[in-house]
Amino acid sequence: MKIEFDENEKSIEIKDGLKMQYLLMKISLIFTLINSVLFPVFVLDKKQMEWMGFIWIILGIFSIVILIYQLLKKSASEKLNLSDISYLTEKQVFGRKKFSLKLKNGKLRDLMEMKNESDIKETKELFKNIGIETN
């Protein structure tokens, strides 16, 4: 992951490939949703509909929930103005530190590729120097 600060524009640019990952995830969820609607209606017999249809309905609901969450709560912007950033968050998830930027529009911009302590210290120092608080 590469984070660059542009003093002239008062913005940061994050190059970590997250935009492509989120795009592929959304496409995959849309295909799963389409399949969960079409498969039970057109492919399954009435006898199979009892249990296979139920599984496809659960998959469809799960896809809708994750798609809505991705659209409303996550951001994959590569260029962010400092005025759009509220603070840097740090969480422990399964023993690993997870960092994200809380944006003023309520969305989170995940910082995915921080693998070692030097990356973490460097990122925290960068955000401290440009005036973004850490929670």
N, C-alpha and C positions, 0 to 999 in steps of 0.2 A: 504494500500500500504506500502511496506517495501523496503527501499532503503539502501543497504549496500555498503560501500566503502572498497575495498581490496587494501591496501597500497602496498603489494608485487607485485601484477599484474598491479597496476595503472588502476583499472577498477571499475565500479559500477555495482551492480546487483539489478535489479528492479523486485520485485515480486508483480504483481498486476493482473495477469490473462488476460492481454491484448492480448497475443498471441492466446489464445483459443477463445476470442471474435472475433478477426480478422479472424481466421480460419472459424468459424461458419458463419460470415458475407460473406466471399468469397464463401463458399459452397452454401449458400442461394442465392447469386447473380448468381452463375453458374446455379443452378436449375431454377431460374427465366428466365435466358437467353435461356436455352434449351427449357423451356416451351413456351417462346415467339416465338420461331422458329417453334416448332412442332405443337402447338395448332392451329394456323391459317391455316397451310398447310394441316393437316390431319383431324381436327375435324369440323371446321366451314364450313357451306354451303356457297354458293356464295352470298346469300342474307344477311347473317349475317356478311360476310367478310367486308362489308363497314365500320361498326362502331366498331365491336369487334376486327377485324384485326388491325385497326388503334390503338386501345388501347394497343394491344399486341406488336405492333411495337414500340410504345413509351416506354413501359416497357422494351423491349429488348435493346433499345438505352440507356436508363437510366442505366440499369445493366452494359452495356459495359463501359460507362463513369465512373461509380463508381468503377468498377473492375480495370480499367487502373489507376485511381487516387490512389487506395489502393496499387497497385503494384509499382507505380513510386514515390509516395510522402510520404507514411507512412511506418514506421518500427515498429515491435513488438518485437525487440530483448530484451532479458532479461538481457544480459550481454553486457556492452559497455565499450570499452577502453576509457580512458580520451582523448587520441589523436584523437578519432573519433568524439568528441563532440565539437561543435563550441560555443554554448551559450544556456542559459535557457531563454525561451520566456514566457511572461505573457500577456494574452489577456482577455478582458471582453467580454463575450458572454451571452446575455440575463441576465445581472446583476451578473453573476457568473464569478469568475476568472478561467481561463483555462491555464494550464501550459504545456509546451512541451519542449523537447530538440531538438535543431536544430543540425543536424549531418553534418559532412563535406561532405558527399556524396549527400547532398541536401534534404534528407528525414527528417521527423519529427517523434520523438518518444514521443507520448502523455503520460502525467502523469495523470492518470484518477481519482484516488481516494483521492484527497485532499479535504476534506469536511469542515474542520474548520480552524480557524486562526492559531492554534498551529501547525497543520500539515504544513501549508504554511510557517510559520516562521522557523520551523525545517528544511524543505527542502531547503529553501533559504540559511540558515546558513550552511548547509552541502555543498552545491555547492560553496558557497563563500569560505569556508575553504579548499576545494580541488582545488580551482583556476579556476572555471568555472564562467565566467561573466554572469550577468543577464541583459536582455534587456526588 
